[in-house]
Amino acid sequence: MPTRHAARDKTKYWSGEVTKHSNALELEEGVFTWKDPAKIAASLKRSAEDSTRRKGTPFQSAMSMLTFYINRAGKGHVAPSQKKVLEQAKVELRRQFDK
């Protein structure tokens, strides 16, 4: 007999799955674990510009994926030091897109 939490248990990590298997962007392996904000931003920019499945502009897609990871997929799993790197990557992404 399934528990009342069975459905929740199956979807508990849906946000992590979105990050790993994004329909809009082909992300490099481990991009959100890198320590260099400029490298993270460059990878996201490249992925967004190469994508033919994104709905918005390359900047919007790259920033959305980064923000999504910080807010959802990495929630509770990102060390404060790595979160700081990811926040710096947002600044770098804006710089690389001239925003």
Backbone as CSV, one residue per row, in Angstrom:
resi,resn,N_x,N_y,N_z,CA_x,CA_y,CA_z,C_x,C_y,C_z
1,MET,0.850,-1.177,0.000,0.000,0.000,0.000,0.904,1.252,0.000
2,PRO,0.718,2.175,-0.958,1.561,3.368,-1.009,1.280,4.302,0.159
3,THR,2.325,4.951,0.586,2.153,5.923,1.665,1.553,7.196,1.094
4,ARG,1.076,8.028,1.980,0.485,9.280,1.508,1.543,10.226,0.953
5,HIS,2.817,9.914,1.197,3.901,10.758,0.705,4.560,10.193,-0.557
6,ALA,4.029,9.103,-1.090,4.659,8.442,-2.237,4.783,9.377,-3.442
7,ALA,3.746,10.125,-3.740,3.798,11.036,-4.884,4.836,12.124,-4.656
8,ARG,4.897,12.641,-3.445,5.880,13.677,-3.134,7.294,13.121,-3.251
9,ASP,7.515,11.898,-2.781,8.839,11.298,-2.817,9.341,11.153,-4.252
10,LYS,8.452,10.820,-5.175,8.841,10.653,-6.576,9.230,11.976,-7.219
11,THR,8.625,13.060,-6.776,8.881,14.359,-7.404,9.715,15.276,-6.526
12,LYS,10.282,14.737,-5.464,11.012,15.550,-4.501,12.130,16.350,-5.150
13,TYR,12.808,15.766,-6.097,13.958,16.421,-6.707,13.692,16.818,-8.165
14,TRP,12.480,17.215,-8.486,12.141,17.594,-9.856,13.018,18.729,-10.358
15,SER,13.371,19.673,-9.481,14.161,20.819,-9.914,15.577,20.402,-10.305
16,GLY,16.126,19.441,-9.626,17.437,18.926,-10.000,17.403,18.244,-11.349
17,GLU,16.307,17.555,-11.626,16.142,16.913,-12.929,16.053,17.954,-14.047
18,VAL,15.378,19.061,-13.788,15.286,20.130,-14.781,16.676,20.651,-15.109
19,THR,17.490,20.818,-14.103,18.841,21.318,-14.314,19.668,20.326,-15.125
20,LYS,19.549,19.048,-14.799,20.327,18.030,-15.508,19.833,17.803,-16.927
21,HIS,18.532,17.920,-17.131,17.939,17.572,-18.418,17.095,18.718,-18.964
22,SER,17.669,19.902,-18.984,16.953,21.069,-19.480,16.523,20.854,-20.922
23,ASN,15.304,21.228,-21.225,14.809,21.123,-22.587,15.271,22.303,-23.426
24,ALA,15.677,23.371,-22.800,16.030,24.576,-23.541,17.534,24.727,-23.760
25,LEU,18.340,24.282,-22.800,19.780,24.474,-22.898,20.520,23.161,-22.686
26,GLU,21.595,22.986,-23.433,22.510,21.869,-23.225,23.620,22.386,-22.324
27,LEU,23.566,22.032,-21.056,24.531,22.535,-20.079,25.757,21.636,-20.010
28,GLU,26.911,22.250,-19.789,28.120,21.473,-19.587,28.029,20.763,-18.240
29,GLU,28.604,19.586,-18.170,28.593,18.787,-16.955,29.189,19.560,-15.783
30,GLY,28.445,19.680,-14.698,28.936,20.295,-13.474,29.111,21.800,-13.503
31,VAL,28.509,22.466,-14.481,28.718,23.911,-14.649,28.437,24.695,-13.368
32,PHE,27.469,24.280,-12.583,27.112,25.029,-11.384,28.012,24.718,-10.190
33,THR,28.961,23.821,-10.371,29.904,23.501,-9.300,31.265,24.158,-9.524
34,TRP,31.457,24.768,-10.678,32.737,25.412,-10.977,32.974,26.581,-10.035
35,LYS,34.225,26.916,-9.839,34.608,27.985,-8.904,34.857,29.333,-9.585
36,ASP,34.871,29.372,-10.904,35.169,30.596,-11.650,33.877,31.191,-12.233
37,PRO,33.400,32.322,-11.685,32.156,32.927,-12.170,32.193,33.269,-13.662
38,ALA,33.343,33.714,-14.163,33.456,34.067,-15.582,33.305,32.825,-16.458
39,LYS,33.869,31.704,-16.009,33.769,30.451,-16.763,32.322,29.940,-16.771
40,ILE,31.652,30.055,-15.632,30.243,29.649,-15.541,29.407,30.497,-16.497
41,ALA,29.602,31.810,-16.438,28.838,32.726,-17.293,29.102,32.446,-18.764
42,ALA,30.359,32.225,-19.122,30.704,31.961,-20.526,30.050,30.674,-21.012
43,SER,30.023,29.658,-20.168,29.401,28.390,-20.536,27.897,28.551,-20.734
44,LEU,27.243,29.248,-19.810,25.801,29.484,-19.938,25.494,30.324,-21.171
45,LYS,26.322,31.312,-21.437,26.131,32.172,-22.615,26.240,31.337,-23.885
46,ARG,27.272,30.516,-23.952,27.490,29.659,-25.120,26.308,28.705,-25.309
47,SER,25.861,28.088,-24.224,24.731,27.156,-24.307,23.466,27.857,-24.785
48,ALA,23.221,29.052,-24.270,22.013,29.796,-24.638,22.071,30.252,-26.092
49,GLU,23.233,30.689,-26.532,23.358,31.153,-27.916,23.262,30.001,-28.913
50,ASP,23.709,28.821,-28.509,23.676,27.653,-29.393,22.306,26.972,-29.439
51,SER,21.467,27.246,-28.454,20.184,26.559,-28.343,19.198,27.006,-29.416
52,THR,18.496,26.030,-29.976,17.416,26.326,-30.920,16.056,26.115,-30.263
53,ARG,16.060,25.721,-28.978,14.808,25.408,-28.279,14.406,26.447,-27.250
54,ARG,15.230,27.449,-27.054,14.894,28.451,-26.036,13.730,29.312,-26.509
55,LYS,13.030,29.891,-25.541,11.862,30.716,-25.866,12.182,32.204,-25.840
56,GLY,13.108,32.614,-25.001,13.466,34.025,-24.898,14.775,34.308,-25.608
57,THR,15.373,35.432,-25.252,16.677,35.784,-25.803,17.741,34.904,-25.133
58,PRO,18.927,34.831,-25.719,19.993,34.062,-25.068,20.268,34.558,-23.646
59,PHE,20.285,35.871,-23.447,20.517,36.413,-22.107,19.439,35.940,-21.138
60,GLN,18.180,36.034,-21.548,17.086,35.612,-20.671,17.192,34.130,-20.313
61,SER,17.505,33.317,-21.288,17.611,31.878,-21.039,18.756,31.545,-20.091
62,ALA,19.910,32.147,-20.332,21.068,31.880,-19.485,20.823,32.368,-18.057
63,MET,20.309,33.573,-17.918,20.053,34.124,-16.584,18.962,33.334,-15.873
64,SER,17.948,32.928,-16.600,16.869,32.139,-15.998,17.385,30.818,-15.455
65,MET,18.234,30.147,-16.211,18.761,28.860,-15.763,19.635,29.045,-14.530
66,LEU,20.450,30.076,-14.518,21.314,30.345,-13.368,20.479,30.690,-12.134
67,THR,19.515,31.548,-12.302,18.640,31.943,-11.194,17.833,30.754,-10.689
68,PHE,17.325,29.956,-11.615,16.575,28.760,-11.254,17.432,27.839,-10.389
69,TYR,18.669,27.628,-10.801,19.534,26.740,-10.031,19.780,27.288,-8.630
70,ILE,20.059,28.569,-8.541,20.317,29.173,-7.228,19.098,29.051,-6.325
71,ASN,17.926,29.322,-6.866,16.706,29.370,-6.062,16.054,28.021,-5.817
72,ARG,16.203,27.083,-6.742,15.470,25.822,-6.629,16.357,24.593,-6.609
73,ALA,17.047,24.360,-7.703,17.792,23.112,-7.844,18.913,23.010,-6.828
74,GLY,19.494,24.120,-6.458,20.586,24.084,-5.498,20.160,24.319,-4.072
75,LYS,18.878,24.501,-3.855,18.378,24.832,-2.516,18.749,23.743,-1.516
76,GLY,19.466,24.155,-0.498,19.880,23.220,0.527,21.080,22.371,0.155
77,HIS,21.535,22.475,-1.099,22.647,21.648,-1.557,23.844,22.483,-1.976
78,VAL,23.711,23.787,-1.978,24.797,24.655,-2.399,25.418,25.294,-1.158
79,ALA,26.699,25.091,-1.020,27.413,25.706,0.104,27.365,27.220,-0.048
80,PRO,27.358,27.947,1.048,27.333,29.412,0.964,28.452,29.981,0.089
81,SER,29.620,29.364,0.130,30.726,29.856,-0.707,30.419,29.664,-2.188
82,GLN,29.760,28.548,-2.555,29.415,28.316,-3.962,28.260,29.210,-4.384
83,LYS,27.342,29.480,-3.473,26.247,30.390,-3.800,26.806,31.770,-4.122
84,LYS,27.836,32.175,-3.399,28.479,33.458,-3.674,29.101,33.461,-5.075
85,VAL,29.722,32.352,-5.458,30.293,32.225,-6.805,29.188,32.341,-7.853
86,LEU,28.057,31.685,-7.610,26.944,31.717,-8.567,26.331,33.109,-8.662
87,GLU,26.254,33.813,-7.555,25.756,35.191,-7.587,26.722,36.081,-8.374
88,GLN,28.017,35.836,-8.232,29.006,36.579,-9.012,28.899,36.233,-10.489
89,ALA,28.515,34.991,-10.785,28.325,34.574,-12.176,27.176,35.356,-12.826
90,LYS,26.160,35.708,-12.039,25.066,36.531,-12.574,25.587,37.893,-13.007
91,VAL,26.454,38.483,-12.185,27.055,39.779,-12.527,27.899,39.629,-13.793
92,GLU,28.665,38.563,-13.842,29.531,38.305,-15.003,28.705,38.044,-16.262
93,LEU,27.592,37.352,-16.108,26.718,37.078,-17.253,26.176,38.386,-17.832
94,ARG,25.774,39.291,-16.963,25.311,40.608,-17.432,26.434,41.331,-18.178
95,ARG,27.647,41.244,-17.640,28.779,41.894,-18.288,29.050,41.280,-19.666
96,GLN,29.012,39.977,-19.743,29.299,39.298,-21.019,28.234,39.564,-22.070
97,PHE,27.021,39.836,-21.633,25.942,40.174,-22.567,25.768,41.689,-22.721
98,ASP,26.660,42.461,-22.134,26.576,43.932,-22.197,25.253,44.454,-21.653
99,LYS,24.812,43.928,-20.530,23.533,44.340,-19.914,23.801,45.140,-18.655
